[in-house]
């Protein structure tokens, strides 16, 4: 089997895993919604993106992963996270040319609004490092759930080599609060804000639109995507984790994407 076929196989496997992950999250969301209703609390099943935006983000992610796998060396380890058409690239590549190539192929994808290229030029991370990242993501999400005045489902958490990246449509105050919570979780070495900032009045409008989408889907008996770890606000009382002195926090560098929509099929 040649190199091109191997990469194609890996891309297909990634696509399958992505779909399975989406199904798992949806199923877990159903369970969370049922528990929330039984407890009499309010459970927000969706984030501030519309269902259309969430679907578009998944499509961009699948395309980006496939094209990156085809264009960077096999020794690379690249993760792609998409939120509201902003693409975050994390992981490791062997040289700067590979880092720039990964960004370039993402920019060629239609509807990519912006790109944050956080790829590091170094050997690929170890399995233990990646396992620790998964653990840290869980700790940060749990810490956010433990904040009485913070909605955990407004934030997308990504960990790479103990660096926490935070995405989401948030107000400046919400962004600062979320970053502070993440920075105090033991084991976090740095927090990078990859937010898209909105005004409080915009936040209310987006929440209303998302709620309307969720209601329409519910009426059609098709559950909306849920945010793992979201719980009724009434059940939140305190932070459940030991905290550290705050890790440094910085803003990400935003690069332009390719906001043009795909051409209509005639």
HUDA-V287007 format. One record per backbone hydrogen bond with DSSP energy under -1.0 kcal/mol. NH is the residue of the N-H (numbers start at 1). CO is the residue of the C=O. Records with the same first field share a line. If there is no record, write none. Layout:
NH->CO + CO
This chain:
6->2
7->3
8->4
9->5
10->6
11->7
12->8
13->9
14->10
15->11
16->12
17->13
18->14
19->15
20->16
21->17
22->18
23->19
24->20
25->21
26->22
27->23
28->24
29->25
30->26
31->27
32->28
33->29
34->30
35->31
36->32
37->33
38->34
39->35
41->36
54->50
55->51
56->52
57->53
58->54
59->55
60->56
61->57
62->58
63->59
64->60
65->61
66->62
67->63
68->64
69->65
70->66
71->68
72->68
76->73
77->92
79->90
81->88
83->86
86->83
87->114
88->81
89->116
90->79
92->77
93->120
99->95
100->96
101->97
102->98
103->99
104->100
105->101
106->102
107->103
108->104
109->106
111->258 + 260
112->109 + 258
113->85
114->85
115->255
116->87
118->89
120->91
122->93 + 120
130->126
131->127
132->128
133->129
134->130
135->131
136->132
137->133
138->134
139->135
140->136
141->137
142->138
143->139
144->140
145->141
146->142
147->144
150->147
154->151
155->152
156->167
158->165
160->163
163->160
164->190
165->158
166->192
167->156
170->196
175->171
176->172
177->173
178->174
179->175
180->176
181->177
182->178
183->179
185->182
186->242
188->185
189->162
191->248
192->164
193->250
194->166
196->168
198->170
203->199
204->200
205->201
206->202
207->203
208->204
209->205
210->206
211->207
212->208
213->209
214->210
215->211
216->212
217->213
218->214
219->215
220->216
221->218
222->217
230->227
235->232
236->233
244->184
247->183
250->191
252->193
255->115
257->113
258->112
